[in-house]
Amino acid sequence: MSTVEPQSGARPGANQPEVDERKARQVAEQARESGWSQPSFAKELYLGRLRLDLVHPFPRPDEPARQRGEAFLAKLRDVCEDIDPQRIEREERIPDETIAALRDVGAFGMKISSEYGGLGLTQVYYNRALMLVGSVSPAIGALLSAHQSIGVPQPVSMFGTDAQKREFLPRCAGGAISAFLLTEPDVGSDPARLHATATPTEDGSEYVLDGVKLWTTNGVVAELLVVMARVPESPGHRGGITAFVVEGGSPGITVEHRNRFMGLKGLENGVTRLHQVRVPAANRIGKEGHGLRIALATLNTGRLSLPAMCASAGKWATKVAREWARERVQWGRPVGKHEEVAKKLSFIAATTYAMEAMLDLSSQMADDKRHDIRIEAAIAKLWASEMAYTIADELVQVRGGRGFETADSLAARGERGVPAEQMLRDLRINRIFEGSSEIMHLLIAREAVDAHLSVAGDIIDPEADRSDKARALARASGFYAKWLPTLVVGQGQVPSAFVEFGPLAAHLRFVERTSRKLARSTFYAMSLWQGKMEVKQGFLGRVVDIGAELFAMTAVIVRAQADADAHPDRGTTPQELADVFCHQARLRIHTLFEGLWSNTDDLDGKLARRLMNDSYTWLEEGVLDPSLPGPLIAPAAPGPSKEENQHRRMG
């Protein structure tokens, strides 16, 4: 077996071709799942079709799944009640005894099949478990989520061999913490520029991994790693970005630094260097070159862990806001009775109900396995992360000065230690985790306009020849001849439509009408900009956001109807929350539609380019930069580590 050494003085990616914008798009396009073998409610919504039959009646877990899930939640609640969240905040680590207690109740195997020693919970109850533990400590929620949603259990369960499942899943279920290593110091959401390599040995029995990985959540304490690395193309090897299961304690792996952040103080996130790390070929997940496909497929359901944490924060914020708004008196009455504060309370409560509705709906669709939820999960992540952060900001405002004060400080002077400012800090990362909001806009937009691109691809492709364009034009003409007439009229214009939803029927009619309007706007934009559509990110972002609001409205309406039937003791309160949310969402949608065609996108782009060309450096005069010295992006040349290994085991 040969030993593979990097060339002396080689820079990261020196053996990789330069990646231009077109190449980056090709890599991303090749990784996405192009087919639609199952129905998607959200995809239909963007095409102007309200497929209510796909989400109504609101789906629920079956009885065995419910009993199994509720029994585990009871055990998990007992563990959570013994956790001191402020200790985690102060010490910036999760205590070993907490990890041990979580292992004892099976929290590290929630999503792993009972066949391999796990609990076999549904996605719905897995998310409810994350909501519970996340309400006590978001850092613990992040650890459990990264371990099971994107760490070893999910990709191995979905794409691993029987031997890999037998070897790794019982270990993960038993508490062997796992991590996912994709990001690099100079590579974020653009995997075409991935520098880490996995070079096959001459006999093909192993791969030798070299590279540096950044922001490795759980990487500091992980026993098992999923590593994405590029296999060089060679005889017998198709090459490409490939996924591997790697033992965290393998020779050549060094955790060089544990990162610290504005929130999630207990997060074990670091910088991991791999130097000549030998990995058995049997540890490769899937085929060479399929790493990104595996990552994206894993995230289709893995992303749902983030809206679970967001819904958890919303529920807690609702409780705190309710209690404080009633207790705090200003100008002769409780602050919650002042209209400016009342608006915030209404937004917090109504939006929390919608977040949970969207989360449960998407999760149950994932459990039923009868739907393609790639768009639904992405929307849930995008919309909930944005809304939860706004909720946290509004809670801080409602609490006033106490919202800005830490829980420890409040408790030290004799008041309840409400960690509102911590929630604001902890939630901020969710708008970046597992795809920033900007990247999510592009990802969802690509799927939302898939039908258009499928028939018009060669028309707008500058490199397609005349015959390809002619054939594409014929396909497009046939598609649009059938599709466009469906956007003219629909149930949203029939006053008696959806009457079974009572007072919420008018909102469903609005969703149906607006879905068609959104599809017409998208078609018009495609006709106007054609191949330039992909650079109209401001327009696409607003299209995505309108669809997200429509999805949220539908979810909360069907959820309210189901809750009213299942819980008559709640009276009309579910419909009240849904009604207020829908009114608020309508106003946001109106603003977004106005922004489709009336905006400053072109002006903003021009100013940004001039800013980056140093046209406005005079604006920066009169201040000092307090940043610590160093390059904006740290060098990450391959080679042996010069740092002390920060890796440790928990529990």
C-alpha positions as CSV (number, residue, x, y, z in Angstrom):
1,M,0.0,0.0,0.0
2,S,1.3,3.4,-1.0
3,T,1.7,6.4,1.2
4,V,0.4,9.6,-0.3
5,E,2.3,12.8,0.7
6,P,1.3,16.4,-0.3
7,Q,3.7,18.2,-2.6
8,S,6.1,20.5,-0.7
9,G,4.7,24.0,-0.3
10,A,1.4,23.1,-2.0
11,R,-1.5,25.5,-1.4
12,P,-5.0,24.3,-0.7
13,G,-6.6,23.1,-3.9
14,A,-3.4,23.5,-5.9
15,N,-4.2,20.3,-7.7
16,Q,-7.8,21.4,-8.4
17,P,-8.9,23.3,-11.5
18,E,-10.0,26.9,-11.1
19,V,-13.7,27.0,-10.4
20,D,-15.7,29.6,-12.3
21,E,-19.3,30.5,-11.7
22,R,-20.6,28.1,-14.4
23,K,-18.6,25.2,-13.0
24,A,-19.9,25.9,-9.5
25,R,-23.5,25.8,-10.8
26,Q,-22.8,22.6,-12.6
27,V,-21.5,20.9,-9.4
28,A,-24.6,22.0,-7.5
29,E,-26.9,21.0,-10.2
30,Q,-25.4,17.5,-10.5
31,A,-25.9,17.0,-6.8
32,R,-29.5,17.9,-6.6
33,E,-32.2,15.3,-7.0
34,S,-33.7,16.1,-10.4
35,G,-36.8,13.8,-10.4
36,W,-40.1,14.2,-8.7
37,S,-41.5,10.7,-8.2
38,Q,-43.7,11.8,-5.3
39,P,-46.1,14.8,-4.9
40,S,-45.0,18.0,-3.2
41,F,-47.5,20.4,-1.8
42,A,-45.1,23.3,-1.9
43,K,-44.0,22.6,-5.4
44,E,-47.6,22.6,-6.5
45,L,-48.2,25.8,-4.6
46,Y,-45.4,27.6,-6.6
47,L,-47.1,26.4,-9.8
48,G,-50.3,28.0,-8.8
49,R,-52.1,24.9,-7.6
50,L,-53.5,24.6,-4.0
51,R,-53.4,20.8,-3.5
52,L,-55.3,20.8,-0.2
53,D,-55.8,17.0,-0.5
54,L,-52.1,16.6,0.2
55,V,-52.3,18.2,3.6
56,H,-55.9,17.9,4.8
57,P,-57.0,16.4,7.1
58,F,-54.0,17.4,9.1
59,P,-51.9,14.2,9.4
60,R,-51.1,12.7,12.8
61,P,-48.8,9.9,14.1
62,D,-50.4,6.5,14.4
63,E,-51.1,5.2,17.9
64,P,-48.0,2.9,18.3
65,A,-45.8,5.8,17.3
66,R,-47.6,8.2,19.6
67,Q,-47.3,5.8,22.6
68,R,-43.6,5.2,21.9
69,G,-42.9,8.9,21.5
70,E,-44.9,10.0,24.6
71,A,-43.2,7.4,26.8
72,F,-39.7,8.7,25.7
73,L,-40.7,12.3,26.2
74,A,-41.7,11.5,29.8
75,K,-38.2,10.0,30.4
76,L,-36.5,12.9,28.7
77,R,-38.4,15.5,30.7
78,D,-37.1,13.9,33.9
79,V,-33.5,14.3,32.6
80,C,-34.2,17.9,31.4
81,E,-35.5,18.9,34.8
82,D,-32.1,18.2,36.4
83,I,-30.1,20.2,33.8
84,D,-28.7,23.6,35.0
85,P,-28.7,25.6,31.7
86,Q,-26.9,28.6,33.3
87,R,-24.1,26.3,34.3
88,I,-23.7,25.4,30.6
89,E,-23.7,29.1,29.8
90,R,-21.1,29.9,32.4
91,E,-18.8,26.9,31.8
92,E,-19.3,26.8,28.1
93,R,-19.6,23.1,28.0
94,I,-22.3,20.5,28.7
95,P,-21.5,18.6,31.9
96,D,-20.5,14.9,31.6
97,E,-23.2,13.8,33.9
98,T,-25.8,15.4,31.6
99,I,-24.4,13.5,28.6
100,A,-24.4,10.3,30.6
101,A,-28.1,10.8,31.6
102,L,-29.0,11.5,27.9
103,R,-27.2,8.3,26.9
104,D,-29.0,6.3,29.6
105,V,-32.5,7.2,28.2
106,G,-31.4,6.6,24.6
107,A,-31.4,10.2,23.4
108,F,-28.5,9.6,21.1
109,G,-30.5,6.9,19.2
110,M,-33.8,8.7,18.9
111,K,-34.0,8.3,15.1
112,I,-32.1,5.1,14.8
113,S,-34.1,1.9,14.1
114,S,-34.7,-0.4,17.1
115,E,-33.1,-3.1,14.9
116,Y,-29.8,-1.3,15.6
117,G,-30.4,-0.4,19.2
118,G,-32.1,2.9,18.7
119,L,-35.6,4.1,19.8
120,G,-37.0,4.3,16.3
121,L,-38.9,7.5,16.9
122,T,-40.8,9.2,14.1
123,Q,-39.7,12.5,12.8
124,V,-42.6,14.2,14.6
125,Y,-41.5,12.8,18.0
126,Y,-37.8,13.3,17.3
127,N,-38.6,17.0,16.7
128,R,-40.7,17.2,19.9
129,A,-37.8,15.8,21.8
130,L,-35.6,18.4,20.4
131,M,-38.1,21.1,21.3
132,L,-38.2,19.8,24.9
133,V,-34.4,19.6,25.4
134,G,-33.8,22.8,23.4
135,S,-36.1,24.7,25.7
136,V,-33.7,24.0,28.5
137,S,-30.5,24.3,26.6
138,P,-30.2,25.0,22.8
139,A,-26.6,23.8,23.0
140,I,-27.8,20.3,24.0
141,G,-30.4,20.5,21.2
142,A,-27.7,21.4,18.7
143,L,-25.5,18.5,19.9
144,L,-28.2,15.9,19.6
145,S,-29.4,17.3,16.3
146,A,-26.0,17.5,14.7
147,H,-25.3,13.9,15.9
148,Q,-28.5,12.5,14.4
149,S,-29.8,14.8,11.7
150,I,-26.5,15.3,9.7
151,G,-24.0,13.1,11.6
152,V,-23.3,9.4,11.0
153,P,-26.8,8.0,11.8
154,Q,-28.8,9.7,9.0
155,P,-26.5,9.1,5.9
156,V,-25.6,5.6,7.0
157,S,-29.3,4.8,7.6
158,M,-30.2,6.1,4.2
159,F,-27.2,5.1,2.0
160,G,-25.0,2.8,4.1
161,T,-24.4,-0.9,3.4
162,D,-25.8,-3.5,5.7
163,A,-22.3,-4.0,7.1
164,Q,-22.0,-0.2,7.8
165,K,-25.3,-0.1,9.5
166,R,-24.4,-3.1,11.8
167,E,-21.0,-1.5,12.6
168,F,-21.9,2.2,13.2
169,L,-25.6,2.5,14.1
170,P,-25.5,0.6,17.4
171,R,-22.4,2.6,18.5
172,C,-24.3,5.9,17.7
173,A,-27.4,4.7,19.4
174,G,-25.3,3.9,22.5
175,G,-23.9,7.4,22.7
176,A,-20.9,7.5,20.4
177,I,-21.2,11.2,19.3
178,S,-20.9,11.9,15.6
179,A,-20.1,15.0,13.5
180,F,-20.4,16.1,9.9
181,L,-17.3,17.7,8.2
182,L,-18.0,19.6,5.0
183,T,-17.2,23.3,5.4
184,E,-13.6,24.5,5.0
185,P,-12.0,27.8,5.8
186,D,-12.5,29.0,2.2
187,V,-15.4,26.8,1.2
188,G,-18.9,27.4,2.5
189,S,-22.0,26.8,0.4
190,D,-19.9,26.4,-2.8
191,P,-18.8,22.8,-2.6
192,A,-17.2,23.0,-6.1
193,R,-14.2,24.6,-4.4
194,L,-13.8,21.8,-1.9
195,H,-10.1,21.2,-1.2
196,A,-10.0,18.2,1.1
197,T,-8.8,15.1,-0.8
198,A,-9.3,11.4,-0.4
199,T,-6.6,9.6,-2.5
200,P,-7.1,5.9,-3.1
201,T,-4.1,3.6,-2.2
202,E,-2.6,1.5,-5.0
203,D,-4.4,-1.6,-3.9
204,G,-7.7,0.2,-3.5
205,S,-8.2,-1.0,0.1
206,E,-8.0,2.5,1.7
207,Y,-8.3,6.2,1.0
208,V,-5.8,8.7,2.4
209,L,-7.5,11.9,3.6
210,D,-5.9,15.3,3.7
211,G,-7.5,18.7,4.4
212,V,-8.8,21.2,7.0
213,K,-12.4,21.4,8.1
214,L,-14.0,24.4,9.8
215,W,-17.1,24.7,12.0
216,T,-17.2,21.0,12.8
217,T,-20.2,20.9,15.1
218,N,-19.5,18.1,17.7
219,G,-16.1,17.7,16.0
220,V,-14.3,18.5,19.3
221,V,-15.9,15.6,21.1
222,A,-16.9,13.3,18.2
223,E,-16.1,9.6,18.2
224,L,-17.3,9.2,14.6
225,L,-17.1,11.6,11.7
226,V,-18.8,12.0,8.3
227,V,-16.1,13.6,6.1
228,M,-16.7,15.0,2.7
229,A,-13.5,14.9,0.5
230,R,-12.7,15.0,-3.2
231,V,-11.4,11.8,-4.7
232,P,-9.0,12.5,-7.7
233,E,-10.1,11.1,-11.0
234,S,-7.9,8.2,-12.0
235,P,-8.1,4.8,-13.7
236,G,-10.8,2.8,-11.9
237,H,-11.9,5.8,-9.9
238,R,-14.6,8.2,-11.2
239,G,-13.6,10.7,-8.6
240,G,-15.6,13.6,-7.2
241,I,-16.8,14.6,-3.8
242,T,-17.3,11.5,-1.7
243,A,-18.6,10.7,1.9
244,F,-16.7,8.6,4.4
245,V,-17.2,7.5,7.9
246,V,-14.0,8.2,9.8
247,E,-13.0,7.2,13.4
248,G,-12.5,10.5,15.3
249,G,-9.4,9.1,17.0
250,S,-7.6,8.0,13.9
251,P,-3.9,8.9,13.6
252,G,-3.5,12.2,11.7
253,I,-6.7,13.8,13.0
254,T,-6.1,16.9,15.1
255,V,-8.8,19.1,16.6
256,E,-6.7,22.3,16.4
257,H,-9.1,24.8,17.9
258,R,-12.5,24.9,19.7
259,N,-14.5,27.8,18.3
260,R,-16.5,30.1,20.5
261,F,-19.6,32.0,19.4
262,M,-22.0,34.8,20.4
263,G,-24.5,32.1,21.4
264,L,-24.8,28.4,21.9
265,K,-21.9,28.7,24.5
266,G,-21.9,24.9,25.1
267,L,-21.5,24.1,21.4
268,E,-18.5,21.8,20.8
269,N,-17.5,23.2,17.4
270,G,-14.0,23.3,16.1
271,V,-11.3,23.2,13.4
272,T,-10.2,19.7,12.4
273,R,-7.1,18.9,10.4
274,L,-6.8,15.6,8.6
275,H,-3.2,14.6,7.6
276,Q,-2.6,11.3,5.9
277,V,-5.6,9.8,7.6
278,R,-6.1,6.3,6.4
279,V,-9.7,5.2,6.0
280,P,-10.8,1.7,4.9
281,A,-12.6,1.7,1.5
282,A,-15.4,-0.2,3.3
283,N,-16.1,3.1,5.2
284,R,-17.1,5.0,2.0
285,I,-20.8,5.9,2.0
286,G,-22.3,5.3,-1.4
287,K,-20.3,5.7,-4.6
288,E,-17.4,8.0,-5.4
289,G,-18.7,11.4,-6.5
290,H,-22.1,11.0,-4.7
291,G,-21.1,12.8,-1.5
292,L,-23.0,16.0,-2.2
293,R,-26.1,14.0,-3.3
294,I,-25.9,12.2,0.0
295,A,-25.5,15.4,1.9
296,L,-28.5,17.1,0.2
297,A,-30.7,14.0,0.7
298,T,-29.7,13.8,4.3
299,L,-30.7,17.5,4.8
300,N,-34.1,17.0,3.3
301,T,-35.3,15.8,6.6
302,G,-32.3,16.8,8.7
303,R,-33.2,20.5,8.3
304,L,-36.4,19.9,10.2
305,S,-34.4,19.9,13.5
306,L,-33.9,23.6,13.2
307,P,-37.5,24.7,13.0
308,A,-38.1,22.4,15.9
309,M,-35.7,24.5,18.0
310,C,-37.3,27.6,16.6
311,A,-40.8,26.5,17.6
312,S,-39.5,25.6,21.0
313,A,-38.1,29.1,21.4
314,G,-41.5,30.6,20.3
315,K,-43.4,28.6,22.9
316,W,-41.1,29.7,25.7
317,A,-41.3,33.3,24.4
318,T,-45.0,33.2,24.4
319,K,-45.1,32.1,28.1
320,V,-42.6,34.8,29.2
321,A,-44.3,37.5,27.2
322,R,-47.7,36.6,28.6
323,E,-46.5,36.6,32.2
324,W,-44.5,39.7,31.9
325,A,-47.0,41.7,29.9
326,R,-49.6,41.1,32.7
327,E,-47.2,41.7,35.6
328,R,-45.4,44.8,34.5
329,V,-47.6,48.0,35.0
330,Q,-46.8,51.3,33.3
331,W,-49.0,54.4,32.9
332,G,-51.7,52.8,35.0
333,R,-52.2,49.5,33.3
334,P,-50.3,46.3,32.4
335,V,-47.9,46.9,29.5
336,G,-49.7,44.2,27.5
337,K,-52.8,46.4,27.3
338,H,-50.8,49.1,25.5
339,E,-51.4,48.7,21.8
340,E,-47.7,48.8,20.8
341,V,-46.9,45.9,23.1
342,A,-50.1,44.1,22.4
343,K,-49.1,43.9,18.7
344,K,-45.9,42.2,19.7
345,L,-47.7,39.7,22.0
346,S,-50.1,38.9,19.1
347,F,-47.2,38.3,16.7
348,I,-45.3,36.1,19.1
349,A,-48.3,33.9,19.9
350,A,-49.8,33.6,16.4
351,T,-46.4,33.0,14.7
352,T,-45.5,30.4,17.2
353,Y,-48.7,28.5,16.5
354,A,-47.9,28.7,12.7
355,M,-44.3,27.5,13.2
356,E,-45.4,24.4,15.1
357,A,-48.1,23.7,12.5
358,M,-45.6,24.0,9.7
359,L,-43.1,21.8,11.6
360,D,-45.6,19.1,12.4
361,L,-47.1,19.0,9.0
362,S,-43.7,18.7,7.2
363,S,-42.5,16.1,9.8
364,Q,-45.6,13.9,9.4
365,M,-45.3,14.1,5.6
366,A,-41.7,12.9,6.1
367,D,-42.9,10.0,8.3
368,D,-45.6,9.0,5.8
369,K,-43.0,8.7,3.0
370,R,-45.7,9.5,0.5
371,H,-44.4,13.0,-0.3
372,D,-41.3,14.7,-1.6
373,I,-40.6,17.2,1.1
374,R,-37.4,18.8,-0.1
375,I,-39.1,22.1,-0.6
376,E,-41.3,21.9,2.5
377,A,-38.3,21.1,4.8
378,A,-36.3,23.9,3.2
379,I,-39.1,26.4,3.7
380,A,-39.7,25.3,7.3
381,K,-36.0,25.9,8.0
382,L,-35.9,29.3,6.2
383,W,-39.2,30.7,7.4
384,A,-39.0,29.5,11.0
385,S,-35.4,30.6,11.6
386,E,-36.3,34.1,10.4
387,M,-39.5,34.3,12.4
388,A,-38.1,32.9,15.6
389,Y,-35.3,35.4,15.6
390,T,-37.9,38.2,15.2
391,I,-39.8,36.7,18.0
392,A,-36.7,36.7,20.2
393,D,-36.0,40.3,19.3
394,E,-39.6,41.3,20.1
395,L,-39.4,39.5,23.5
396,V,-36.3,41.4,24.4
397,Q,-38.2,44.6,23.5
398,V,-41.2,43.6,25.6
399,R,-39.0,42.9,28.5
400,G,-37.3,46.3,28.1
401,G,-34.1,46.7,30.1
402,R,-34.6,43.3,31.7
403,G,-34.6,41.8,28.2
404,F,-31.0,43.0,27.8
405,E,-29.9,41.8,31.2
406,T,-28.5,38.3,31.6
407,A,-30.3,35.7,33.6
408,D,-27.5,35.5,36.2
409,S,-27.5,39.2,36.7
410,L,-31.3,39.2,37.2
411,A,-31.1,36.4,39.7
412,A,-28.3,38.0,41.6
413,R,-30.4,41.0,42.3
414,G,-33.5,38.9,43.4
415,E,-35.6,38.6,40.2
416,R,-36.4,35.6,38.1
417,G,-33.5,34.9,35.8
418,V,-35.2,35.0,32.4
419,P,-32.6,34.4,29.7
420,A,-34.3,36.5,27.0
421,E,-31.0,38.0,25.7
422,Q,-29.5,34.5,25.6
423,M,-32.3,33.3,23.4
424,L,-31.7,36.1,21.0
425,R,-28.0,35.2,20.8
426,D,-28.7,31.4,20.5
427,L,-31.3,31.8,17.8
428,R,-29.1,34.0,15.5
429,I,-27.1,31.0,14.1
430,N,-30.2,29.3,12.8
431,R,-30.4,31.8,10.0
432,I,-26.9,30.5,8.9
433,F,-26.8,26.8,10.1
434,E,-27.4,24.2,7.3
435,G,-27.7,26.8,4.6
436,S,-28.0,30.6,5.2
437,S,-31.2,32.3,4.4
438,E,-29.7,33.7,1.2
439,I,-28.6,30.2,0.1
440,M,-32.0,28.7,1.1
441,H,-33.7,31.3,-1.1
442,L,-31.7,30.2,-4.1
443,L,-32.1,26.5,-3.3
444,I,-35.9,26.8,-2.9
445,A,-36.2,29.0,-6.0
446,R,-34.3,26.5,-8.1
447,E,-36.8,23.8,-7.1
448,A,-39.8,26.2,-7.4
449,V,-39.0,27.0,-11.0
450,D,-37.9,23.5,-11.9
451,A,-40.9,22.9,-14.1
452,H,-40.0,26.0,-16.2
453,L,-36.4,25.1,-16.4
454,S,-37.2,21.5,-17.4
455,V,-39.1,22.7,-20.5
456,A,-37.1,25.9,-21.3
457,G,-33.6,24.9,-20.3
458,D,-32.1,24.9,-23.8
459,I,-34.0,28.0,-24.8
460,I,-32.2,30.0,-22.1
461,D,-28.9,28.1,-22.3
462,P,-26.4,30.3,-24.2
463,E,-24.4,27.3,-25.3
464,A,-27.3,25.3,-26.8
465,D,-27.3,25.0,-30.6
466,R,-30.2,26.1,-32.8
467,S,-31.7,22.6,-33.1
468,D,-31.7,22.1,-29.3
469,K,-33.4,25.5,-28.9
470,A,-36.0,24.6,-31.4
471,R,-36.9,21.4,-29.7
472,A,-37.0,23.2,-26.3
473,L,-39.3,25.8,-27.7
474,A,-41.7,23.1,-28.9
475,R,-41.7,21.5,-25.4
476,A,-42.2,24.8,-23.7
477,S,-45.1,25.8,-26.0
478,G,-46.9,22.5,-25.2
479,F,-46.4,22.9,-21.4
480,Y,-47.5,26.6,-21.2
481,A,-50.5,26.0,-23.5
482,K,-51.8,23.6,-20.9
483,W,-50.6,25.3,-17.8
484,L,-51.3,29.0,-18.3
485,P,-55.1,28.7,-18.6
486,T,-55.2,27.0,-15.2
487,L,-53.9,30.3,-13.6
488,V,-56.9,32.4,-14.7
489,V,-59.7,31.2,-12.4
490,G,-59.9,28.9,-9.4
491,Q,-61.7,28.1,-6.1
492,G,-60.3,31.2,-4.6
493,Q,-62.9,33.2,-6.5
494,V,-65.8,31.1,-5.4
495,P,-67.4,32.5,-2.2
496,S,-68.6,29.1,-1.1
497,A,-65.2,27.4,-1.5
498,F,-63.7,25.7,1.6
499,V,-66.8,26.4,3.8
500,E,-65.9,23.4,5.9
501,F,-63.1,25.6,7.5
502,G,-65.7,28.1,8.8
503,P,-64.2,31.6,9.5
504,L,-60.9,30.5,8.1
505,A,-62.3,29.7,4.6
506,A,-61.7,33.2,3.4
507,H,-58.0,32.8,4.1
508,L,-57.8,29.5,2.2
509,R,-59.5,31.3,-0.8
510,F,-56.8,34.0,-0.5
511,V,-54.1,31.3,-0.5
512,E,-55.5,29.7,-3.7
513,R,-55.9,33.1,-5.5
514,T,-52.4,34.2,-4.4
515,S,-50.8,31.0,-5.4
516,R,-52.0,31.5,-9.0
517,K,-50.9,35.1,-8.9
518,L,-47.5,34.1,-7.8
519,A,-47.2,31.5,-10.6
520,R,-48.2,34.2,-13.1
521,S,-45.6,36.5,-11.8
522,T,-42.9,33.8,-12.0
523,F,-43.9,33.1,-15.6
524,Y,-43.8,36.7,-16.6
525,A,-40.3,37.1,-15.0
526,M,-39.1,34.0,-16.9
527,S,-40.4,35.5,-20.2
528,L,-38.8,38.8,-19.4
529,W,-35.4,37.8,-18.2
530,Q,-35.0,34.2,-19.5
531,G,-31.4,33.1,-18.9
532,K,-30.8,36.1,-16.6
533,M,-33.4,34.9,-14.2
534,E,-30.8,33.2,-12.1
535,V,-29.0,36.4,-11.2
536,K,-32.3,38.1,-10.2
537,Q,-31.8,36.9,-6.6
538,G,-33.9,39.7,-5.1
539,F,-36.9,38.8,-7.2
540,L,-36.4,35.0,-6.6
541,G,-36.1,35.6,-2.8
542,R,-39.4,37.4,-2.7
543,V,-41.1,34.7,-4.7
544,V,-39.8,32.1,-2.2
545,D,-40.9,34.2,0.7
546,I,-44.4,34.6,-0.7
547,G,-44.7,30.9,-1.2
548,A,-43.4,30.3,2.4
549,E,-46.1,32.6,3.8
550,L,-48.7,30.7,1.8
551,F,-47.4,27.4,3.0
552,A,-47.5,28.7,6.6
553,M,-51.1,30.0,6.2
554,T,-52.2,26.6,4.8
555,A,-50.5,24.7,7.6
556,V,-51.9,26.8,10.4
557,I,-55.5,26.7,8.9
558,V,-55.6,22.9,8.6
559,R,-53.9,22.5,12.0
560,A,-56.4,24.8,13.7
561,Q,-59.3,22.8,12.2
562,A,-57.7,19.6,13.4
563,D,-57.0,21.0,16.9
564,A,-60.6,22.3,17.2
565,D,-61.9,18.8,16.4
566,A,-59.5,16.9,18.6
567,H,-59.5,19.3,21.6
568,P,-63.1,20.7,22.1
569,D,-62.0,22.0,25.5
570,R,-59.9,24.7,23.7
571,G,-63.0,26.2,22.2
572,T,-62.3,28.6,19.3
573,T,-58.8,29.5,20.4
574,P,-57.0,27.5,17.6
575,Q,-59.1,29.3,15.0
576,E,-58.4,32.7,16.7
577,L,-54.6,32.2,16.6
578,A,-54.8,31.0,13.0
579,D,-57.0,33.9,11.9
580,V,-54.7,36.5,13.4
581,F,-51.7,34.9,11.9
582,C,-53.3,34.8,8.5
583,H,-54.1,38.5,8.6
584,Q,-50.5,39.3,9.6
585,A,-49.2,37.0,6.8
586,R,-51.4,38.7,4.2
587,L,-49.9,42.1,5.0
588,R,-46.4,40.6,4.6
589,I,-47.4,39.0,1.3
590,H,-48.8,42.3,0.0
591,T,-45.5,44.0,0.7
592,L,-43.5,41.2,-1.0
593,F,-45.6,41.4,-4.1
594,E,-45.1,45.1,-4.3
595,G,-41.4,44.5,-4.0
596,L,-41.3,42.1,-6.9
597,W,-41.4,45.0,-9.4
598,S,-40.8,48.1,-7.3
599,N,-37.4,47.8,-5.5
600,T,-33.9,49.1,-5.3
601,D,-32.2,45.8,-6.4
602,D,-30.3,47.3,-9.3
603,L,-29.3,50.3,-7.4
604,D,-28.1,48.2,-4.5
605,G,-26.0,46.0,-6.7
606,K,-24.4,49.0,-8.3
607,L,-23.6,50.6,-5.0
608,A,-22.3,47.3,-3.6
609,R,-19.9,46.9,-6.5
610,R,-18.6,50.5,-6.1
611,L,-18.2,49.9,-2.4
612,M,-16.1,46.8,-3.0
613,N,-14.0,48.9,-5.5
614,D,-13.2,51.3,-2.6
615,S,-15.3,54.2,-4.0
616,Y,-16.6,55.1,-0.5
617,T,-13.6,54.5,1.8
618,W,-14.0,58.2,2.9
619,L,-17.2,57.0,4.7
620,E,-15.0,54.9,7.1
621,E,-12.9,57.9,8.3
622,G,-13.1,58.9,12.0
623,V,-13.3,55.5,13.6
624,L,-10.8,52.8,14.6
625,D,-11.1,49.1,13.7
626,P,-11.0,47.0,17.0
627,S,-10.5,43.7,15.2
628,L,-7.6,41.6,16.2
629,P,-4.9,41.2,13.6
630,G,-4.8,38.4,11.1
631,P,-6.1,37.4,7.6
632,L,-9.8,37.5,6.9
633,I,-9.6,33.8,5.9
634,A,-7.1,31.7,7.7
635,P,-4.6,29.7,5.6
636,A,-5.4,26.0,5.5
637,A,-2.5,24.3,3.6
638,P,-2.5,20.6,3.9
639,G,0.2,19.0,6.1
640,P,0.8,17.8,9.6
641,S,-0.7,19.7,12.5
642,K,1.5,22.0,14.6
643,E,-1.2,22.4,17.3
644,E,-2.1,20.5,20.4
645,N,-5.0,18.2,19.9
646,Q,-8.1,19.6,21.6
647,H,-10.2,16.4,21.0
648,R,-11.9,14.9,24.1
649,R,-14.6,12.5,25.0
650,M,-17.8,13.5,26.8
651,G,-19.5,11.6,29.5
